[in-house]
Structures are given as C-alpha cells and as structure tokens.
C-alpha cells in the first residue's frame, strides 16, 4: 500500500479527510450542545445519526444549521470575553492614584482622620 507514490498519495488524502471530518465533528457537537433552542431529544437524535451515518449527518447538519453556528460561536466568544474582562477588572483593583483620591474624598467628607489618610496613602504608594 505504501510502496508506491500513488499509495502514499491516496493514504495522505484519506488521512486528511478523516482529520478534517474530526474537526467538523468537533464543531458540530460543540454547536449542538451550545444551541439552547434545540431540545434534548433532538440533540440525542443528532448524536445517534452522527454515530450511525457520520458523513451524511454532518453534511445535513451543516446545511440546516450552518448559518446559526457562526452566530452562536460569536455569542459564546463575546460572553467569555466579557467574563474575562470583568474578572481582570476585579482582580486588578484600583491604581494607587485612584486609591489616594478615594482616601482624600473620605478625608474631606470627615469619614476618616488625617492619620488614617496618611496610612492609606502610604499603603497605596508601597
């Protein structure tokens, strides 16, 4: 089989097609479980057909749900980015200048004393 150039060429094409199918399958299964409009029963039927008739089912799924896949992917990306940005803002906290300004506002309002302000200022600058 691998003895001739054509045998090697043929195996390369088959392996490429199989890897491409696995990538498409990964996207289909991800999209299938991300789709909130599809019922659990319909998801189970799609999975069964993906196992029984893999290539045909993948093509049919892409024809039926192909346009919505990109929208769901973008929505998932936007949601993940929003959560990541919120986490970074939460962890990063305030800059030292912002902390000093907040402490100054508390000092001017009378909520803290000058000693407490100096302590907060020293802590922000350290």
Secondary structure, 3 states (H helix, E strand, C coil): CCCCHHHHHHHHHHHHHHHHHHHHHHHHHHHHHHCCCCCHHHHHHHHHHHHHCHHHHHHHHHHHHHHHHHHHHHHHHHHHHHHHHHHHHHHHCCCHHHHHHHHHHHHHHCCCCHHHHHHHHHHHHC
